[in-house]
């Protein structure tokens, strides 16, 4: 008898174990997959899905306090704010930074002083027709606090611009 068949005759347990192994091997080599004619609409439906609409592209722009102001979620759909001269697109956090949100007064503005001092008061905002706040009078702890906000925003939101002085 053949040397391949002899172990199955001598030990029937080998023959019994061969059946599930053969079944699993065939299911791996020849999977029963139904190929869909419709493209996937979300990632759970397949590996090659496309969103219905591509997200709007953002360009890195230099903003002045005057050109940043309309990006408050009321006048324009996106919500931008600046901290330490970096402009962040915080539209994804609209419930916080948009109209009526707890940080809503920072939308479209330079929020550096308010973030450094942990204050939402309107007097923390420099008027848009004045030079940028130099923040020379904040303490070391307040500077560190502001830097931690910049780090937090940099990890969570897109840096979409730089805040520069108004043109004279």
C-alpha positions in Angstrom: 0.0 0.0 0.0 1.0 3.6 -0.6 3.1 5.3 2.2 0.6 8.2 2.1 -2.4 6.1 2.8 -0.9 3.6 5.3 -0.9 6.1 8.3 -4.7 6.6 7.8 -5.4 2.9 7.9 -3.2 2.2 10.9 -4.6 5.1 12.9 -8.2 6.0 12.1 -7.8 9.2 14.2 -5.6 10.6 11.5 -8.4 10.1 9.0 -10.9 11.8 11.3 -8.6 14.8 11.8 -7.9 15.1 8.1 -11.5 15.9 7.3 -11.7 19.3 9.2 -8.2 20.2 8.1 -9.3 19.6 4.5 -12.5 21.6 5.0 -10.7 24.6 6.5 -8.0 24.5 3.9 -10.5 24.5 1.1 -12.4 27.5 2.7 -9.2 29.5 2.8 -8.1 28.6 -0.7 -11.6 28.9 -2.3 -13.6 31.4 -0.2 -17.4 31.7 -0.9 -17.4 35.5 -1.5 -20.2 37.3 -3.2 -18.9 40.2 -5.4 -21.1 43.2 -5.1 -22.0 45.2 -8.3 -22.6 48.3 -6.2 -19.7 50.4 -4.9 -19.3 50.6 -1.2 -20.7 53.7 0.5 -18.8 53.4 3.8 -15.7 51.7 5.1 -17.7 48.8 6.7 -18.9 47.7 3.2 -15.5 47.1 1.7 -11.9 48.1 1.3 -12.4 50.3 -1.8 -15.0 52.8 -0.7 -15.1 56.5 -1.6 -16.9 59.2 0.4 -19.8 60.9 -1.5 -18.0 64.2 -1.4 -14.3 65.1 -0.9 -13.7 67.4 2.1 -13.1 71.0 1.2 -9.4 71.7 0.8 -7.7 74.3 3.0 -4.8 76.4 1.9 -2.3 77.9 4.4 -3.0 81.6 4.4 -1.7 84.7 6.1 -4.6 86.3 8.0 -4.8 89.8 9.6 -7.1 90.4 12.5 -9.5 92.1 10.1 -9.4 89.2 7.6 -9.8 86.6 10.3 -12.8 88.2 11.9 -15.4 86.9 9.3 -14.4 83.3 10.0 -16.6 83.1 13.1 -19.1 80.6 12.1 -21.8 83.2 11.4 -20.5 85.2 8.5 -18.6 82.3 6.9 -19.2 78.6 7.4 -15.7 77.7 8.7 -14.6 78.7 12.2 -11.0 79.8 12.6 -9.2 81.2 15.6 -5.6 82.2 16.3 -3.3 81.4 19.2 0.2 82.7 19.3 0.0 83.7 15.7 -1.1 80.3 14.5 -4.5 80.1 12.9 -6.5 76.9 13.5 -9.5 75.6 11.7 -11.8 74.6 14.6 -14.9 73.9 12.5 -15.0 70.3 13.7 -15.4 71.6 17.2 -18.2 74.0 16.3 -20.2 73.2 19.4 -17.4 74.7 21.4 -16.1 77.5 19.2 -19.1 78.3 17.1 -21.9 80.8 17.8 -23.3 80.1 21.3 -20.5 77.8 22.3 -18.5 78.4 25.5 -15.4 79.5 23.5 -17.6 81.3 20.8 -16.2 84.7 21.5 -12.7 83.5 20.3 -14.1 82.5 16.9 -12.5 84.7 14.2 -10.2 86.3 16.7 -6.8 86.1 18.3 -7.5 84.0 21.4 -3.9 84.1 22.7 -4.5 86.2 25.8 -7.7 84.5 26.7 -6.2 81.1 26.5 -3.1 82.1 28.4 -5.2 83.6 31.2 -8.0 81.0 31.0 -10.5 83.8 30.6 -13.5 84.0 28.2 -14.1 87.7 29.0 -14.5 90.1 26.0 -11.7 92.3 27.4 -9.2 89.5 26.7 -9.7 90.2 22.9 -7.7 92.8 21.2 -9.8 95.0 18.9 -9.3 93.9 15.2 -8.3 97.4 14.1 -5.4 97.6 16.6 -1.9 96.0 16.4 -1.6 92.4 17.5 -1.2 91.7 21.3 2.5 91.3 22.1 1.7 89.4 25.3 4.7 91.0 27.0 2.8 91.3 30.3 1.8 87.7 30.8 3.6 85.6 33.4 5.7 82.5 32.7 2.9 80.2 33.9 0.4 82.0 31.6 2.9 81.6 28.7 3.2 77.9 29.5 -0.6 77.6 29.6 -0.9 79.2 26.2 1.8 77.0 24.8 -0.1 73.9 26.1 -3.2 75.2 24.3 -1.2 75.6 21.1 0.1 72.0 21.5 -3.5 70.7 22.1 -4.9 72.6 19.1 -2.0 71.5 16.9 -2.7 67.8 17.7 -6.5 68.2 17.2 -7.1 70.8 14.5 -5.5 71.8 11.2 -3.1 74.8 11.3 -4.5 76.7 8.3 -2.6 80.0 8.5 -0.5 82.5 10.3 -1.8 85.7 12.0 0.1 88.8 10.9 -0.3 92.5 11.5 -3.0 94.6 9.7 -1.7 96.4 6.7 -1.2 100.1 7.3 
